[in-house]
Amino acid sequence: MSTITNCLLMVLLAGALAFAGCGKSGSDNGTAQHLAATIDVAKFQQAFPSPTPEQQSTLTKVMTGVRYRQYPDALTALEKLASDPSLTEPQKKAVSDMIEGVKQASAKTPPAPAQ
Protein backbone atom coordinates (compact mmCIF):
# COMPACT_ATOMS: atom_id res chain seq x y z
CA MET A 1 0.00 0.00 0.00
CA SER A 2 2.87 2.33 0.77
CA THR A 3 4.28 1.99 -2.77
CA ILE A 4 0.94 3.00 -4.32
CA THR A 5 0.69 5.99 -2.00
CA ASN A 6 4.23 7.06 -2.88
CA CYS A 7 3.49 6.75 -6.62
CA LEU A 8 0.30 8.76 -6.24
CA LEU A 9 2.10 11.48 -4.32
CA MET A 10 4.83 11.63 -6.98
CA VAL A 11 2.23 12.03 -9.74
CA LEU A 12 0.44 14.78 -7.81
CA LEU A 13 3.73 16.56 -7.12
CA ALA A 14 4.72 16.38 -10.79
CA GLY A 15 1.33 17.79 -11.78
CA ALA A 16 1.63 20.63 -9.27
CA LEU A 17 5.08 21.51 -10.57
CA ALA A 18 3.84 21.45 -14.16
CA PHE A 19 1.02 23.87 -13.35
CA ALA A 20 3.37 26.13 -11.40
CA GLY A 21 5.42 26.62 -14.56
CA CYS A 22 2.39 27.69 -16.62
CA GLY A 23 2.14 31.22 -15.23
CA LYS A 24 3.05 34.35 -17.15
CA SER A 25 6.75 34.92 -17.43
CA GLY A 26 8.62 38.14 -16.81
CA SER A 27 9.33 38.45 -20.53
CA ASP A 28 5.76 39.64 -21.10
CA ASN A 29 6.61 42.80 -19.20
CA GLY A 30 9.73 43.30 -21.32
CA THR A 31 7.68 42.93 -24.48
CA ALA A 32 5.13 45.44 -23.22
CA GLN A 33 7.88 47.93 -22.40
CA HIS A 34 9.44 47.45 -25.82
CA LEU A 35 6.09 48.04 -27.52
CA ALA A 36 5.53 51.14 -25.41
CA ALA A 37 8.80 52.49 -26.76
CA THR A 38 7.71 51.66 -30.32
CA ILE A 39 4.30 53.29 -29.95
CA ASP A 40 4.57 56.76 -28.41
CA VAL A 41 0.94 57.34 -27.49
CA ALA A 42 1.58 60.54 -25.53
CA LYS A 43 3.42 62.19 -28.42
CA PHE A 44 0.65 61.12 -30.78
CA GLN A 45 -2.07 62.58 -28.55
CA GLN A 46 -0.13 65.84 -28.11
CA ALA A 47 -0.22 66.36 -31.88
CA PHE A 48 -4.02 66.70 -31.64
CA PRO A 49 -4.67 69.25 -28.86
CA SER A 50 -8.14 70.20 -30.13
CA PRO A 51 -9.35 67.66 -32.68
CA THR A 52 -12.53 68.02 -34.69
CA PRO A 53 -15.37 65.68 -33.67
CA GLU A 54 -14.58 63.38 -36.60
CA GLN A 55 -10.88 63.36 -35.73
CA GLN A 56 -11.73 62.65 -32.08
CA SER A 57 -13.81 59.65 -33.10
CA THR A 58 -10.95 58.32 -35.23
CA LEU A 59 -8.38 59.02 -32.49
CA THR A 60 -10.51 57.02 -30.05
CA LYS A 61 -10.53 54.09 -32.48
CA VAL A 62 -6.74 54.30 -32.81
CA MET A 63 -6.20 54.39 -29.05
CA THR A 64 -8.62 51.51 -28.45
CA GLY A 65 -6.91 49.43 -31.14
CA VAL A 66 -3.48 50.06 -29.64
CA ARG A 67 -4.61 49.47 -26.07
CA TYR A 68 -6.25 46.14 -26.83
CA ARG A 69 -3.64 45.08 -29.41
CA GLN A 70 -6.20 45.17 -32.20
CA TYR A 71 -3.61 46.50 -34.60
CA PRO A 72 -5.56 46.03 -37.87
CA ASP A 73 -8.34 48.23 -36.44
CA ALA A 74 -5.80 50.82 -35.30
CA LEU A 75 -4.14 50.86 -38.73
CA THR A 76 -7.48 51.29 -40.48
CA ALA A 77 -8.28 54.28 -38.26
CA LEU A 78 -4.79 55.72 -38.78
CA GLU A 79 -5.12 55.44 -42.55
CA LYS A 80 -8.45 57.29 -42.35
CA LEU A 81 -6.81 59.96 -40.21
CA ALA A 82 -3.85 60.24 -42.61
CA SER A 83 -6.22 61.02 -45.48
CA ASP A 84 -7.67 64.04 -43.62
CA PRO A 85 -6.65 67.09 -45.69
CA SER A 86 -6.88 69.44 -42.68
CA LEU A 87 -3.92 67.84 -40.85
CA THR A 88 -0.93 70.04 -40.09
CA GLU A 89 2.60 68.86 -40.86
CA PRO A 90 3.30 67.87 -37.21
CA GLN A 91 0.03 65.91 -37.17
CA LYS A 92 0.94 64.15 -40.43
CA LYS A 93 4.30 63.22 -38.94
CA ALA A 94 2.65 61.96 -35.73
CA VAL A 95 0.24 59.82 -37.76
CA SER A 96 3.08 58.47 -39.90
CA ASP A 97 5.18 57.64 -36.82
CA MET A 98 2.19 55.97 -35.18
CA ILE A 99 1.53 53.86 -38.30
CA GLU A 100 5.13 52.65 -38.25
CA GLY A 101 4.98 51.91 -34.52
CA VAL A 102 1.74 49.96 -34.86
CA LYS A 103 3.14 47.98 -37.79
CA GLN A 104 6.23 47.08 -35.76
CA ALA A 105 4.14 46.12 -32.74
CA SER A 106 1.84 44.06 -34.92
CA ALA A 107 4.78 42.12 -36.34
CA LYS A 108 6.22 41.40 -32.87
CA THR A 109 3.05 40.64 -30.93
CA PRO A 110 0.68 37.69 -31.23
CA PRO A 111 -2.91 38.79 -31.73
CA ALA A 112 -4.95 39.55 -28.63
CA PRO A 113 -7.53 36.95 -27.63
CA ALA A 114 -11.07 37.64 -28.77
CA GLN A 115 -13.19 39.39 -26.17
C-alpha positions in Angstrom: 0.0 0.0 0.0 2.9 2.3 0.8 4.3 2.0 -2.8 0.9 3.0 -4.3 0.7 6.0 -2.0 4.2 7.1 -2.9 3.5 6.8 -6.6 0.3 8.8 -6.2 2.1 11.5 -4.3 4.8 11.6 -7.0 2.2 12.0 -9.7 0.4 14.8 -7.8 3.7 16.6 -7.1 4.7 16.4 -10.8 1.3 17.8 -11.8 1.6 20.6 -9.3 5.1 21.5 -10.6 3.8 21.4 -14.2 1.0 23.9 -13.3 3.4 26.1 -11.4 5.4 26.6 -14.6 2.4 27.7 -16.6 2.1 31.2 -15.2 3.1 34.3 -17.2 6.7 34.9 -17.4 8.6 38.1 -16.8 9.3 38.4 -20.5 5.8 39.6 -21.1 6.6 42.8 -19.2 9.7 43.3 -21.3 7.7 42.9 -24.5 5.1 45.4 -23.2 7.9 47.9 -22.4 9.4 47.5 -25.8 6.1 48.0 -27.5 5.5 51.1 -25.4 8.8 52.5 -26.8 7.7 51.7 -30.3 4.3 53.3 -29.9 4.6 56.8 -28.4 0.9 57.3 -27.5 1.6 60.5 -25.5 3.4 62.2 -28.4 0.6 61.1 -30.8 -2.1 62.6 -28.6 -0.1 65.8 -28.1 -0.2 66.4 -31.9 -4.0 66.7 -31.6 -4.7 69.2 -28.9 -8.1 70.2 -30.1 -9.4 67.7 -32.7 -12.5 68.0 -34.7 -15.4 65.7 -33.7 -14.6 63.4 -36.6 -10.9 63.4 -35.7 -11.7 62.6 -32.1 -13.8 59.6 -33.1 -10.9 58.3 -35.2 -8.4 59.0 -32.5 -10.5 57.0 -30.1 -10.5 54.1 -32.5 -6.7 54.3 -32.8 -6.2 54.4 -29.1 -8.6 51.5 -28.4 -6.9 49.4 -31.1 -3.5 50.1 -29.6 -4.6 49.5 -26.1 -6.2 46.1 -26.8 -3.6 45.1 -29.4 -6.2 45.2 -32.2 -3.6 46.5 -34.6 -5.6 46.0 -37.9 -8.3 48.2 -36.4 -5.8 50.8 -35.3 -4.1 50.9 -38.7 -7.5 51.3 -40.5 -8.3 54.3 -38.3 -4.8 55.7 -38.8 -5.1 55.4 -42.5 -8.4 57.3 -42.4 -6.8 60.0 -40.2 -3.9 60.2 -42.6 -6.2 61.0 -45.5 -7.7 64.0 -43.6 -6.6 67.1 -45.7 -6.9 69.4 -42.7 -3.9 67.8 -40.8 -0.9 70.0 -40.1 2.6 68.9 -40.9 3.3 67.9 -37.2 0.0 65.9 -37.2 0.9 64.2 -40.4 4.3 63.2 -38.9 2.6 62.0 -35.7 0.2 59.8 -37.8 3.1 58.5 -39.9 5.2 57.6 -36.8 2.2 56.0 -35.2 1.5 53.9 -38.3 5.1 52.6 -38.2 5.0 51.9 -34.5 1.7 50.0 -34.9 3.1 48.0 -37.8 6.2 47.1 -35.8 4.1 46.1 -32.7 1.8 44.1 -34.9 4.8 42.1 -36.3 6.2 41.4 -32.9 3.0 40.6 -30.9 0.7 37.7 -31.2 -2.9 38.8 -31.7 -4.9 39.6 -28.6 -7.5 36.9 -27.6 -11.1 37.6 -28.8 -13.2 39.4 -26.2 
